[in-house]
Amino acid sequence: MINDVKVALGSIVGSITALQHANGAGRIFELYVMTGIARALQKRGYNVWIQRSDGSRVKPTDTNRRFVQRAGAPTGVAPKTQGANNASSIVFQRVANDAWEILNGVQFEGRSSAYHEIDLAIIPESVANALRSLPAGGIPKGRPRVSIECKDVGTNGSVDEMRAFIARLYDLTLLGAHHPHLGVRGAARAIHPNAPAGRMHGPAVTYWNENRRTLNVIARRTGFAPGAARLTGYHAVAPYQAITVGSTNATQLMDDVAEWIYTKGY
C-alpha cells in the first residue's frame, strides 16, 4: 500500500516524491484513499498539487519534494509561521480562484464546542489559509464539504460505528438558525472562518438538506455488520467495503468521490 501511495504522489507532483508517513493503524490506508481521489480528480482535468504546511506548493523541480503525514493526536491546521514540516495536504482546482483542500486527520469544531476528527476532509482552501495565517493556527468550525471515515480493521463495521459517524456530522452541521448562538463573525456559513459566499457555503435549512448537499463516506477494508447499512439511506452516508489495493471497490470509491466533486461544479 505504501508503494501505491508513493507512486500516486509522484504522479501528482510530476516527479519522485518522498513520503514521511505516520505509524499507527489505518494511517497508510488514509493516504491510499486520499491520493487515489487526487489522481481520479487529475483524470477529470483538475489541477492537483501537494501543499506544504506553510502553504507553499511542492514543485517537480524542488530539491525537497516531500509529503508529510502528521503523527500523534489529531490537531487543527498548523500556522505557516511554524514552517513547512507539519502536515502536508492536497489541493485541487478546476475553476479559477476556487481551490479546495484535502486534509488528513484534522479536527473540526462542532456546535457543542467539542472537537471531532475527520480522517479525510475536503474544505475550501480559503478556510485552511485563514487558519494558517493565525499565530497559533486553528480548528475550522463547521462541516466539511466531503467527510470520509477510513477503517482499516479486520472486523465488520458495527451499527454503533455508523451511529458515531452520523452523530459527529450532526454536531458539525451549522444550520441558518444556529448562527445567532454560535459566536462566529461575519455572515452565516456552513464552515468558518472565511468560507467564500454563495450557494456552496451558505448554511442549509435542515439536517436532511445538509446531509444531501455534502458527501459523507465510510470506507472500510472489511465490510459492515447487518443493520449498519440501514442507517445510511436517511442520513445520506455512502458505505464502501472491501477497499484493498488495486481492487474494483477501491477504484469505485475514488472515482465516485471525484465524480461527485466534478458534478457539483467544484
C-alpha positions as CSV (number, residue, x, y, z in Angstrom):
1,M,0.0,0.0,0.0
2,I,2.9,2.4,0.8
3,N,4.2,1.8,-2.7
4,D,0.9,2.8,-4.3
5,V,0.9,6.0,-2.2
6,K,4.4,6.8,-3.3
7,V,3.5,6.2,-7.0
8,A,0.4,8.4,-6.6
9,L,2.4,11.2,-5.0
10,G,5.0,11.1,-7.8
11,S,2.2,11.3,-10.4
12,I,0.6,14.3,-8.6
13,V,3.9,16.3,-8.3
14,G,5.3,15.1,-11.6
15,S,8.5,13.8,-10.1
16,I,9.6,11.3,-7.4
17,T,8.4,12.5,-4.0
18,A,9.5,11.3,-0.6
19,L,6.8,10.2,1.9
20,Q,7.1,10.8,5.6
21,H,4.1,8.8,6.9
22,A,2.8,8.3,10.4
23,N,2.8,5.0,12.3
24,G,-0.4,3.6,13.6
25,A,-3.4,1.6,12.5
26,G,-5.0,2.9,9.4
27,R,-2.7,5.8,8.6
28,I,-1.4,4.4,5.3
29,F,-5.0,3.4,4.4
30,E,-6.0,7.0,4.8
31,L,-3.2,8.1,2.5
32,Y,-4.1,5.4,-0.1
33,V,-7.7,6.7,-0.3
34,M,-6.5,10.4,-0.2
35,T,-4.0,10.1,-3.1
36,G,-6.3,7.8,-5.1
37,I,-9.0,10.5,-5.0
38,A,-6.5,13.1,-6.1
39,R,-5.4,11.0,-9.1
40,A,-9.1,10.5,-10.0
41,L,-9.5,14.3,-10.0
42,Q,-6.4,14.7,-12.2
43,K,-8.0,12.4,-14.7
44,R,-11.0,14.7,-14.8
45,G,-8.9,17.7,-15.7
46,Y,-8.3,19.2,-12.3
47,N,-5.1,20.9,-11.5
48,V,-3.9,19.0,-8.4
49,W,-0.8,19.7,-6.3
50,I,0.8,18.8,-3.0
51,Q,0.9,21.7,-0.5
52,R,3.3,22.1,2.5
53,S,2.0,23.1,5.9
54,D,3.3,26.7,5.3
55,G,1.0,27.0,2.2
56,S,3.8,26.6,-0.4
57,R,3.4,24.3,-3.3
58,V,5.7,21.3,-3.9
59,K,7.0,21.6,-7.4
60,P,8.7,18.9,-9.6
61,T,11.9,20.9,-9.7
62,D,12.1,21.4,-5.9
63,T,15.1,19.7,-4.2
64,N,12.9,18.9,-1.1
65,R,9.9,17.1,-2.6
66,R,8.2,15.6,0.4
67,F,4.7,14.7,1.7
68,V,4.4,14.7,5.5
69,Q,1.6,12.9,7.2
70,R,1.1,14.2,10.7
71,A,1.8,11.8,13.5
72,G,0.3,11.8,17.0
73,A,-3.0,13.0,18.2
74,P,-5.3,14.9,15.8
75,T,-5.0,18.7,15.8
76,G,-6.2,21.6,13.7
77,V,-4.4,23.4,10.9
78,A,-0.9,24.4,11.8
79,P,0.3,28.1,11.4
80,K,2.5,28.8,8.5
81,T,4.9,30.6,10.9
82,Q,6.0,27.1,12.1
83,G,7.4,26.3,8.7
84,A,6.9,23.5,6.2
85,N,7.4,20.4,8.4
86,N,3.9,20.0,9.7
87,A,1.2,18.0,7.9
88,S,1.0,18.3,4.1
89,S,-2.3,18.5,2.2
90,I,-3.5,18.0,-1.4
91,V,-5.2,20.9,-3.2
92,F,-7.2,20.7,-6.4
93,Q,-8.8,23.4,-8.6
94,R,-10.8,23.5,-11.8
95,V,-12.4,26.9,-11.6
96,A,-10.1,30.0,-11.2
97,N,-10.0,31.4,-7.7
98,D,-11.9,28.4,-6.3
99,A,-9.4,25.9,-4.9
100,W,-10.3,23.0,-2.5
101,E,-8.0,21.3,0.0
102,I,-8.0,17.7,1.1
103,L,-6.9,17.4,4.8
104,N,-5.9,14.3,6.6
105,G,-6.7,13.8,10.3
106,V,-7.7,17.3,11.2
107,Q,-10.1,18.2,14.0
108,F,-13.3,20.2,13.4
109,E,-15.3,22.1,16.0
110,G,-19.0,21.4,16.4
111,R,-21.9,23.4,17.8
112,S,-21.2,21.8,21.2
113,S,-17.6,23.2,21.1
114,A,-16.4,19.6,21.0
115,Y,-13.7,18.7,18.6
116,H,-14.2,15.8,16.1
117,E,-11.5,14.3,13.9
118,I,-12.4,13.7,10.2
119,D,-9.9,11.2,8.6
120,L,-10.2,12.8,5.2
121,A,-11.9,16.2,4.8
122,I,-12.4,18.5,1.8
123,I,-12.9,22.2,2.6
124,P,-12.4,25.5,0.7
125,E,-8.7,26.3,0.6
126,S,-9.6,29.8,1.8
127,V,-10.7,28.3,5.1
128,A,-7.4,26.5,5.6
129,N,-5.4,29.6,4.5
130,A,-7.3,31.7,7.0
131,L,-6.3,29.3,9.8
132,R,-2.7,29.1,8.6
133,S,-2.5,32.9,8.9
134,L,-3.3,32.9,12.6
135,P,-0.4,33.0,15.0
136,A,-1.3,29.6,16.5
137,G,-3.2,28.1,13.6
138,G,-6.6,26.9,14.4
139,I,-9.5,24.5,14.1
140,P,-12.3,25.0,11.5
141,K,-15.8,25.3,12.9
142,G,-18.5,23.5,10.9
143,R,-18.8,20.7,8.5
144,P,-16.5,19.7,5.6
145,R,-18.0,19.5,2.1
146,V,-16.7,15.9,1.9
147,S,-16.1,13.8,5.0
148,I,-14.5,10.3,4.8
149,E,-14.1,7.9,7.7
150,C,-11.4,5.3,6.9
151,K,-11.5,1.9,8.7
152,D,-8.5,-0.4,8.1
153,V,-9.6,-3.0,10.6
154,G,-10.3,-6.7,10.4
155,T,-13.8,-6.7,11.9
156,N,-17.0,-5.6,10.2
157,G,-18.4,-2.1,10.9
158,S,-21.0,-2.1,13.6
159,V,-24.2,-0.2,14.0
160,D,-22.5,1.8,16.7
161,E,-19.7,2.8,14.4
162,M,-22.2,4.2,11.9
163,R,-24.1,6.0,14.7
164,A,-20.9,7.6,15.9
165,F,-20.1,8.9,12.4
166,I,-23.7,10.3,12.0
167,A,-23.5,11.9,15.4
168,R,-20.2,13.6,14.6
169,L,-21.7,15.1,11.4
170,Y,-24.8,16.2,13.3
171,D,-22.7,18.2,15.8
172,L,-20.6,19.7,12.9
173,T,-23.6,20.9,11.0
174,L,-24.2,24.7,11.2
175,L,-27.8,25.5,10.1
176,G,-29.0,29.0,9.4
177,A,-31.0,29.0,12.7
178,H,-27.8,28.2,14.7
179,H,-25.7,31.2,13.8
180,P,-27.1,33.8,16.2
181,H,-26.0,31.5,19.0
182,L,-22.5,30.4,17.7
183,G,-20.4,33.4,18.4
184,V,-18.8,33.4,14.9
185,R,-18.1,36.5,13.0
186,G,-19.5,37.5,9.6
187,A,-22.3,36.1,7.6
188,A,-23.8,32.7,8.3
189,R,-21.7,29.9,6.7
190,A,-21.7,26.1,6.7
191,I,-18.0,26.4,7.8
192,H,-15.8,29.1,9.3
193,P,-13.6,31.1,9.1
194,N,-13.6,32.9,5.8
195,A,-15.6,30.5,3.6
196,P,-16.4,32.2,0.4
197,A,-20.0,33.4,-0.1
198,G,-22.5,31.9,-2.4
199,R,-24.6,28.7,-2.7
200,M,-21.8,26.4,-1.8
201,H,-21.2,27.7,1.7
202,G,-24.4,29.3,2.9
203,P,-26.0,27.3,5.7
204,A,-28.7,24.8,4.9
205,V,-32.2,25.0,6.4
206,T,-32.4,21.4,7.7
207,Y,-30.1,18.5,8.6
208,W,-31.8,16.4,5.8
209,N,-30.7,19.1,3.3
210,E,-27.1,19.4,4.6
211,N,-26.7,15.6,4.6
212,R,-27.6,15.5,0.9
213,R,-25.6,18.5,-0.3
214,T,-22.4,17.1,1.3
215,L,-20.7,13.8,0.6
216,N,-20.3,11.6,3.7
217,V,-18.4,8.3,3.3
218,I,-17.3,5.3,5.4
219,A,-14.6,3.4,3.6
220,R,-13.7,0.0,5.1
221,R,-11.1,-2.6,4.4
222,T,-13.7,-5.2,5.5
223,G,-17.5,-5.0,5.5
224,F,-20.5,-3.9,7.5
225,A,-22.4,-5.8,10.1
226,P,-26.1,-6.5,9.5
227,G,-28.1,-3.4,10.3
228,A,-25.3,-0.9,9.9
229,A,-26.1,-0.1,6.3
230,R,-29.8,0.5,7.1
231,L,-28.8,3.9,8.7
232,T,-27.2,5.1,5.5
233,G,-30.2,6.0,3.4
234,Y,-31.9,8.6,5.6
235,H,-28.6,10.1,6.8
236,A,-27.1,10.0,3.4
237,V,-23.9,8.1,4.3
238,A,-22.2,6.2,1.5
239,P,-20.8,2.9,2.7
240,Y,-17.9,1.4,0.8
241,Q,-16.5,-2.0,1.8
242,A,-13.6,-4.3,0.7
243,I,-11.3,-1.4,-0.1
244,T,-8.0,-3.0,-0.8
245,V,-5.1,-2.1,-3.1
246,G,-6.0,-2.3,-6.8
247,S,-9.5,-3.7,-6.1
248,T,-12.5,-2.8,-8.2
249,N,-14.1,-1.5,-5.0
250,A,-11.2,0.9,-4.3
251,T,-11.3,2.3,-7.8
252,Q,-15.1,2.7,-7.5
253,L,-14.7,4.7,-4.2
254,M,-12.1,7.0,-5.6
255,D,-14.0,7.6,-8.9
256,D,-17.3,8.1,-7.1
257,V,-15.8,10.8,-4.9
258,A,-14.1,12.6,-7.8
259,E,-17.2,12.3,-9.9
260,W,-19.4,13.8,-7.1
261,I,-17.0,16.8,-6.9
262,Y,-16.9,17.2,-10.6
263,T,-20.7,17.0,-11.0
264,K,-21.2,19.6,-8.2
265,G,-19.0,22.0,-10.1
266,Y,-16.3,22.4,-7.5
